């Protein structure tokens, strides 16, 4: 096996004044910030580790490089004199684990959230004694064996799924694959505030479960007793099944995926509740329900990212608007709308503007009751707005 540790490190030098953002704590370096005359990017192979320094030669830390990408380097450590080996990952993982142990009584959470935990390019979700790892960069792909070894030391898992099938890997020139280390089962059961959910780890969406909304679902529960609830983009029923367990009088769920809806029905049955499922395009289904004269007291709109790139903003903004307008049309005079966005390029103020505009267009009065964000197991790096991606509102919608 090739040793990717750096001793002594190869050097990558920044242009004058390009170190300010990094000294403020940011972890990303762009190719136009590099002094390519002094340190040509062409000298590096994708994933090489290097000593990053400012224009005066002062060390900024240790980074890994992708010479062909605009985002060409990511800082791993402010220390450039220590190797990135299994012990280095063990230290980072133990720090992440100690934080989660303080936050959650049961071992179901995101253990590593990339840059937020000082491990750019790596995500790890924990399902008891089974882990799901997603590696998104070539730098971390070259350190994959060290990551797996460190996880084994820290947690002694039954098995690890490597869900390296995300399309973001293509921008790094990486292949898409799913593989197992140890003996992980393809499906597991997790607990979320006492509610049991089964989820597929080898084939489910992303890393199998959306832990980032757990804290928001906890807050949501006080709005559901005795109410008719509609869960749009339901996946495996995180919102809808919890609403049914929490005392909703009726729950329906919409998703385009029949396997997802089958998981909703199975999770409902596991918890002794009933959730009606409807397959189809979310917006078309919402419009059809309105045309049929149906109403729900609470509607949850939690779509996947509709603005994946900045150039997609106008189309995605319009889609958010249409979805939330159609959802509001299903609410009675005293309804609750839960509206979320995981699109980084749509910020909280823009989502609020969508809700205000669409409610005004329908002649409805909107009151924002709660502001939502990603859970504490998805920590935000304070110098990196890119790590703050999830936003949402619980709103009261009444007649104008």
Helices and strands as residue ranges (DSSP letters): E 10-13, H 20-23, E 28-30, G 31-33, G 41-43, E 49-53, E 59-65, E 71-77, H 86-103, E 108-113, G 114-117, E 122-127, E 130-135, H 138-141, H 144-155, E 159-164, G 167-172, E 177-182, E 187-192, E 195-200, G 211-213, H 214-220, G 221-223, E 228-232, H 238-245, E 250-255, H 258-270, E 276-279, H 282-291, E 296-302, G 310-312, H 313-329, E 331-341, H 348-361, E 364-373, G 385-387, E 391-399
